[in-house]
Amino acid sequence: MSAYPRVQFLTSAGSPGGFGDDHGAEVAVAGRSNCGKSSAINTLVGRHGLARSSRTPGRTQLLNFFELDPGRRLVDLPGYGYARAPAAVQQQWGRLVEAYFQQRQSLAGLLLVVDSRRGIGDTDRVMLDYADARGLPVHVLLTKVDKLTRNEARVAVRRAGVELAGRATVQPFSAVTGEGGDAARAVLEALLARRLLRDRT
């Protein structure tokens, strides 16, 4: 059963004019191409196939908005860091995402998806900078821990914590086994609730 039985796709935006309703609260999900972002989103909402990976990494340059329930949204940012993507595509992505972080008043926080086998990269740090500029909380999902031994997973989490140096919280996550799904969902709920509570005060 879906954790969000009313979840639905709202819109894809290729420019700031297409972002849509800015009321309520939303959490953005970002990550490098092939980090497991789409699978993480599907696991979070409990809906197989809701978020779909591009067949050509680095080509999908749209922001995809999903409504979890009225007034609460999840926003799938385009994957980044694909070295073979044309420079113009990478620049377009940068401008669009920067505009999103600058303009969205409903943005409550960022879920940053990182392949546990690769660790935090330079482009991930750019996302952290965007969040820092807005004072937004960040939670890192270290994905694909099912491909690591338990000790390797612990080392990956510890290393990420050191690298993040307090800029974000971090946890292990696997879309294959479901490990970390409940914990990540609890963080998502807390971020959304925090933003909605601020609106009421």
C-alpha positions, 0 to 999 in steps of 0.5 A, a space after each residue: 500500500 502506498 504511503 501516500 495513496 493520493 500522490 499524483 504527478 502535477 507538472 513538469 517545468 522547464 522554466 520558472 514560469 512553469 513551477 506552478 502553485 507556491 502555497 503549502 510546502 514542498 521538499 526537493 529531491 536532488 542527486 547525480 545521474 544514476 545515483 538511484 534518485 527515482 528509485 528513492 522517490 518511488 520507495 518514499 511514496 510507496 508507488 512503483 514507477 511514479 518517478 521515472 529515470 531518463 533513458 539517456 542520463 543528463 538529458 532530462 532537464 525538467 523539474 517534476 512536481 508531485 502532489 503527496 496530498 493537498 498542499 504538500 509536494 515532492 519536487 524531483 530535480 533533474 539529475 546532474 553530474 553526467 560528464 557527457 551532457 553538453 555544456 549548454 544542457 548543464 548550464 540550462 540545468 544550473 540556471 533552472 535549479 538556481 531559479 527554483 531555489 531562489 524563488 520557491 517560498 514553499 520550499 521546506 528542505 532538500 533530500 540529497 540522494 548520494 550513491 553510497 559507493 561514490 560518496 559526496 561529490 563537487 556537484 552535491 556540494 553545489 546543492 548544499 550551497 543552494 540550500 545553505 543560501 536559503 537556510 534550508 535543512 538538508 538530509 542525505 540518503 546514501 543509496 544502494 547500501 544493499 551493494 555494500 557489506 554492513 561494515 562498508 555501509 557504516 564506514 560510508 555513513 561515517 565518512 559522509 558525516 565527517 564530510 558534511 560537517 554539520 551541513 546535513 543529516 545522513 542515513 543509509 538507504 536502499 530501494 531494493 531492501 527498503 532499508 531506511 525507508 521509514 526513517 527517510 519518510 519521517 524526515 520528509 514528514 518533519 520537513 513538510 510539517 515544519 514549513 506548514 507550521 511556520 506559515 500558521 505562526 
